[in-house]
Amino acid sequence: VKPLLRLHGAGLLKAAAHITGGGLPGNLPRVLPEGCGAVLQAGSWAVPAVFPWLARAGNVAEEEMLRVFNCGVGMAVVVAAEDADAAMVALAAAGEPALPIGRIEAGSGVRIEGRLPL
């Protein structure tokens, strides 16, 4: 909470989504305005080893893995593109590492470009 409060206090935070059951496709669109969708870059974040193991052991497709699990993204924050560097600095100063994983554009839902290492 404290790192997000730092972003909010600095006027950088546009939205935040806790990625729980429903994964990225089920949670991220809830915080976006109508007419906006998220485009995420597969490979831009580390996928913990447990997720590829689950995918193999359960013969679970990537789409289902993303729908059910967070696949390594526990919290997604939305900031203006021009504020991305400042937001990452503020989060790092609060002890929370952050990295860009995608962008917001016209559309709806979540689209993943590329394939996750599952």
C-alpha positions in Angstrom: 0.0 0.0 0.0 2.7 2.5 0.9 4.4 2.4 -2.5 1.0 3.0 -4.2 0.3 5.9 -1.8 3.7 7.4 -2.8 2.6 7.3 -6.5 -0.8 8.7 -5.6 0.7 11.5 -3.5 3.0 12.4 -6.3 0.0 12.7 -8.7 1.4 9.9 -10.9 -1.1 7.1 -10.3 -4.0 6.8 -12.8 -5.2 3.3 -11.7 -4.1 0.1 -10.0 -5.3 -3.4 -10.2 -4.4 -6.2 -7.8 -4.0 -9.3 -10.0 -5.7 -12.1 -8.2 -8.1 -14.8 -9.4 -9.1 -13.8 -12.9 -5.5 -13.0 -13.8 -4.5 -10.0 -15.9 -7.4 -10.3 -18.4 -10.0 -10.4 -15.6 -8.6 -7.7 -13.3 -6.8 -5.0 -15.4 -9.8 -4.0 -17.6 -11.8 -3.2 -14.4 -9.7 -0.1 -13.8 -9.6 1.2 -17.3 -12.0 3.7 -18.7 -14.5 2.5 -21.3 -12.9 2.3 -24.7 -9.5 1.6 -23.4 -7.6 -1.7 -23.4 -4.2 -2.9 -22.3 -1.5 -4.3 -24.5 1.1 -6.3 -22.6 4.5 -7.5 -23.8 5.1 -11.1 -22.9 8.6 -11.5 -21.6 8.7 -8.0 -20.1 8.3 -9.5 -16.6 9.8 -12.6 -15.0 7.4 -15.5 -14.7 8.2 -17.5 -11.5 9.1 -21.1 -12.2 6.0 -22.4 -10.5 3.8 -21.2 -13.4 5.6 -23.0 -16.2 5.6 -26.1 -13.9 1.8 -25.8 -13.4 1.2 -25.3 -17.1 3.2 -28.4 -18.0 2.0 -30.6 -15.1 -1.7 -29.7 -15.7 -1.5 -29.4 -19.4 -2.9 -25.9 -19.0 -2.9 -23.6 -22.1 -1.3 -20.1 -21.8 -4.7 -18.4 -22.1 -6.1 -20.3 -19.2 -2.9 -19.7 -17.1 -3.3 -16.0 -17.7 -7.0 -16.2 -16.8 -6.5 -18.1 -13.6 -3.1 -17.0 -12.2 -1.2 -13.7 -12.0 1.8 -15.3 -13.8 4.2 -13.1 -11.8 2.3 -9.7 -11.9 0.8 -9.2 -8.5 -0.1 -5.5 -9.0 -0.5 -3.5 -12.2 -0.4 0.2 -12.0 -1.3 2.6 -14.8 0.5 5.9 -15.2 0.8 8.4 -18.1 3.5 7.3 -20.5 5.4 10.5 -19.9 5.4 9.7 -16.1 6.6 6.0 -16.4 10.2 6.7 -15.4 9.2 8.9 -12.5 6.7 6.3 -11.3 9.4 3.6 -11.4 11.8 5.8 -9.5 9.1 6.6 -6.9 8.3 2.9 -6.5 11.9 1.9 -6.2 12.4 4.6 -3.5 9.5 3.0 -1.6 11.2 -0.4 -1.8 9.0 -1.8 -4.6 10.7 -2.8 -7.9 8.7 -2.0 -11.0 9.0 -2.3 -14.7 6.9 -1.4 -17.7 5.0 -4.3 -19.1 2.7 -2.7 -21.7 0.6 0.2 -22.7 -3.0 1.4 -22.8 -4.6 2.1 -26.1 -8.1 2.4 -27.6 -9.9 -0.9 -27.5 -11.0 -3.2 -24.7 -9.7 -6.1 -22.6 -6.1 -7.3 -22.4 -4.1 -8.4 -25.3 -0.7 -10.1 -24.8 1.9 -9.6 -27.5 4.2 -12.6 -27.8 4.2 -15.7 -25.7 4.9 -16.2 -22.0 7.6 -18.7 -21.1 5.1 -21.3 -19.9 
